[in-house]
Every structure is written in C-alpha cells, then in structure tokens.
Amino acid sequence: MEELIALLRDIKADVDFENCHTLIDEGLLDSFDILQIISTLNDHYDISIPPSFIIPENFNSADGMLKMITRLQQEG
C-alpha cells in the first residue's frame, strides 16, 4: 500500500490518499488525474486496466485501487 500511496502522491500531492474514500465522489480527482493514475498503474504494476474497470468504486480510494490491481494481477 505504501508504494501505491507514493505513486499517487507523485501524481496529485495535495490529496490525502491514505484516508480519503471519496476521491471521485468529492471531485478530488478529475478525468486527467484518472488517466495519469491509469497510465502509472499500468506501467508500474505491469497490468492493463480495461475500460470496464474505470468506475468510481475502483478509484474512490487507494484501497479500491489496490484491490483492482490485485484482481488484475491474479487474472493476468
């Protein structure tokens, strides 16, 4: 989780990724941020996030993103 938080902070330093669970719902991340996050996660974790996974549930929190990454790596 710490590694993911560090990656997310590099993209958007002013967001509390450790404690916020409404990143999308509260508008803390915009579409450009999401695209950057997707690209970073794809490259760093050697995954490919399909369009069907780009839903608020997977991006509202770092925990949601980590679960998505784990699921994609297992399906890999």
Stockholm file with secondary structure:
# STOCKHOLM 1.0

chainA/1-76         MEELIALLRDIKADVDFENCHTLIDEGLLDSFDILQIISTLNDHYDISIPPSFIIPENFNSADGMLKMITRLQQEG
#=GR chainA/1-76 SS CHHHHHHHHHHCTTSCTTTCSCTTTTTSSCHHHHHHHHHHHHHHHTCCCCGGGCSHHHHSSHHHHHHHHHHHHHHC
#=GC SS_cons        CHHHHHHHHHHCTTSCTTTCSCTTTTTSSCHHHHHHHHHHHHHHHTCCCCGGGCSHHHHSSHHHHHHHHHHHHHHC
//
